[in-house]
Amino acid sequence: YLKLLSTERLVDRVGDAGGGQYCLDMEHLSKKLAEASLDCMVLERFGSKALRIFRHVREKKFVEEGSMQGVVMIPTKEMKMLTYQLMENHFLHLQELRKTLASNAPSKSFYLFYVNMDQVITSSMFCTIFNDNYQGGQTLRHTVPEGNVQHRSQGGT
């Protein structure tokens, strides 16, 4: 089992004493856990086609819309709708690259999709906390223990 885990870089073999020693790469483990959680969120909210788009962009770092269509095998109209939904929900981001310095030439620029993991994780955590607390009519309330409340009749102003 440890050899299998070491092939995925979840554990690293550091020594041979006593049958071998392994150490955990916590940074890599945390990254993989976050990616798996985000994959589940995208799958649950947008479906398997959106998950294909999200995974492809995450793996390739920066992806142009035209090159993405052939790889994820989704019709153009549906792919544009899904990428827009992913952008709207802060799972994908858009980077504009200009070929010329002229700012009034939109045909001289192209756009790349990318995933900024830090922003995606932060916004996903915020949405999850927000949905958990406000779902079903519940509201966030700051409660104060009864002993710490001072009423006006007790001499408070």
N, C-alpha and C positions, 0 to 999 in steps of 0.2 A: 504494500500500500504506500509506503514511503517513497519507493522508487517512482510510482505513478504520480504522486504529488510533486516530486522533484522535477518531473518532466514538464509540469505546468508552472513551474517556478513558485509554487506555494510554499515549499520548504527547500532549503539548500543543505547539501551535505558538506560538513565542515571538517570532519575527521574520521579516522578509522578505528579509534580506540573503543574497545568494548562493543564491537559489532557496528560501529559507525555512529557518528553524532550528526544531528540535524538541527538547523535553526530556522525559525520562522521569519520570513520577510514581511513584516507587518505593513509596510508601506504598499507593497504589491498586493497583499491580501486585502487591505482596505480599499484599494482601487478596484480590484475585481469584485468585491462585495457591492460597492457603489454602482458599478456598471451593471451587475446582475439585477440590482434593485431598480435601476432606471429602466432596464429592458422590460422588467415586469410591469412597471408603471405605463410605459409606452404601449405595450401589448394590451393591457387592460383598458386603457383610455381610447386608443386609436386603431387597434387591430394589428394583424400580422404584417400587412403591407407597409404600414408606417414603421413598424419595428425593423423591417428590412432596410428601409431608407435610413433610419437612425443609426443602425449598426454599421452600414456602409460608410456613412459620413464620419462616424466616430473612428473607424479603422483607418480611413484614408486621410484623415486630418482636414484637408481642404478639397472640396469636390465642386466641379462645375455642373450646372443643371443638365446640360446636354449629355455629358458623359455618364451621368448617374442613371439615366433612363435605360440604357442598354444593360447595365449591370443588375439593377434591382428588378427588371422585367415587369414593370407596371406601365399601363398606358399613360400617355403624356398628360392628359386632362386629370386623371386620378392622382398621378404623382404630384402635379402642381398643387392640387387641393390638399393633399396630405402634407407636403412640405410647408405650405402656408399654415396649416393647423399646428404643425410642430413648431414653427417660428412663433406663432401667436401665443403658444403656451410655453415659450422660452426653452424648448428642447433643442432647437436649431438656431443658429445665428447666421447673419449674412455679412460678408466682407466685400466691399466694392474695390476693385482694382482698375485704375485708369491706365490706358495705353498712352495717352497724350496728357499734356499739362493743361489743355483747354478745359475749363469747367463746364462749358455749354455744349459739349459733344457727348450725348448719352450713348451713341453707337460706338464710341471709342473706349468704352469701359465694359468690363465683365464682372460677374458676381460669383462668389464662391460661398458655398455652405460650409459651416464648421460647427463643431460642438465644443463649447467652453465648459468643461466639466465642473469647474468651481461654480460658475453661475447657474448651471443646470441643477446641481445638487442643492445650492442655496435656495433657489426658487421652488424646487420640488419639496424641500423640507418645510418651507414657509406655507406652501399650498396644503401639504398634508396636515400640518398643525392647525391651520385655519379651518380646513374641512372637518377635522375631528372635533374641534371646539364649537363650530357653528352649525353642524349638521343636525337636523331634527329640531330646530328652534332653540337649541342651547346657546347660551352666550357666555363669554368669559366674564367671570366675576371675581373681584378681589375680595376675599373674605378676611375679616378682622376678628380675632378671638373676642368673645363677649367681654372678657375681663379687661381688655384694653380700650374699650369704648367709653368715652366720658360724655355723659349727657348734660344738657344745660341745667337740669334740675340739681345736678350734683356739684355745681359750682363752676362748670365750664362756661366760656363765653360764646 
